Amino acid sequence: MGQPVRDYLLTLCVTAAVTYLLTGPVRKFAIAIGAMPAIRARDVHREPTPRLGGIAMFGGLCAGLIVADHLFNLQGVFELSNEPRALLSGAALIWLIGVLDDKFEIDALIKLGGQMIAAAVMVIQGLTILWLPIPGVGTVALTQWQGTLLTVALVVITINAVNFVDGLDGLAAGMVCIASAAFFLYAYRLWMGYGIEAAAPATLFAAILMGMCLGFLPHNMHPARIFMGDSGSMLIGLVLAAGAISITGQVDPDNLKIFFEGSERGATHAMFPVFIPLVLPLTIIAIPAADLILAIVRRTWNGQSPFAADRGHLHHRLLEVGHSHSRAVLIMYFWSALIAFGTVGYSVHSASTWIIFMIVGASAIGLILLLMPRFTPRAPHWANRFVPPRYRHSAPEPTASPSPSSGEKPVPAASGAQQGAGDAQMGDQAADRAPVAVGVSGVNGATAIGARSRFSDRRSVDSSR
């Protein structure tokens, strides 16, 4: 069992390394060809930032598949299944559409058609849903048309859900990485724990997807020097959907029942893993899907097109209530991890009540974090030199005491230059604690060519939508 883990880890590391190394040259290429759109009305950042990060992520995907094809324990995935080739074909098509959109801003309906064609290409090559476990009915085999329509719908929904959530530096890549990690644990357990080889492709897809996101995150974390753009967000959305389709439609749920006793309790335990493949893909994209549904309802209610961009996404709401950029991203990470790993944990120990108590307790912590946007921890005075400026206590400036006989007002002891510097520092700290209204000028983004700043650009928002 240890050898497959090492092979997956090697595939993940190679994918991450190739993605990381390619992102720098891709950034220079994006600047050279002008893939830095002008600031739009809905953008929060003020300075153009290059896109096309999906080029590096697609390179990592190709490298991961090539390495996996040459590893002894993973060769069977390519020999016994055509799913990796189907994934690569659909990914190449959706990536090309994303690159064109990042450079030329193609129409939303054209992108939607491209997403459907990419899903159809994967269906033609065998990556499709064959059957579904229905509660109270059992396993239901789907016709060719039913499986095709369901597969295309799942791919399109997942792609757009990930694309909609791609609004803050590092948000989409981090959330998809968390989701793919949870998905990897579940798929690997089905393969190695239950011996179901049909789960091997989904396990490989999850490992490669983690590598793509981990390799891109160092360049995309706040303040981002490059955005993944639609070429990246649609790509990782398609890979995530491919893993969900593989494990949902290719793994026969009836095969899981042979690992449990024939008693009523054993049958109950057997049925839960049967339905987890249906639930887990939905929980993985729960937050992006909720954002997608709310956006469609909001835009339709306002008489706009469902594809019209706005500033009403969940991450924008977090900024509006007063959360900083970093805290908003971490809150979204927290809820994604809670939903995905909570579902996986419950699938393993469904009879343990402590799993439910942990989920409820973590949810309470998440609600507290949502209600404390203005809380900023402060380090003790003796630790000021070891923490970033935003967490330091600002000592009061000394003032000169006026003479009782002179009647003069107190005069600051610091010079004019020192006073100006102190005011600037206090202003930065106040700006860091104050709520940020989405769309307000003065909120800086990452520079496209200049040096990377660590503290001045704190709230840039990804313009890849």
Secondary structure, 3 states (H helix, E strand, C coil): CHHHHHHHHHHHHHHHHHHHHHHHHHHHHHHHHCCCCCCCCCCCCCCCCCCCHHHHHHHHHHHHHHHHHCCCCCHHHHHHCCHHHHHHHHHHHHHHHHHHHHHHCCCHHHHHHHHHHHHHHHHHCCCCCCEEEECCCEEEECCHHHHHHHHHHHHHHHHHHHHHHCCECCHHHHHHHHHHHHHHHHHHHHHHHHCCHHHHHHHHHHHHHHHHHHHHHHHHCCCCCCCCHHHHHHHHHHHHHHHHHHHHHCCCHHHHHHHCCCCHHHHHHHHHHHHHHHHHHHHHCHHHHHHHHHHHHHHHHCCCCCCCCCCCCHHHHHHHCCCCHHHHHHHHHHHHHHHHHHHHHHHHCCCCHHHHHHHHHHHHHHHHHHCCCCCCCCCCHHHHHHCCHHHCCCCCCCEECCCCCCCCCCEECCCHHHHHHHHHHHHHHHHHHCCCCCCCCCCCCCCCCCCCCCCCCCCCECCCC
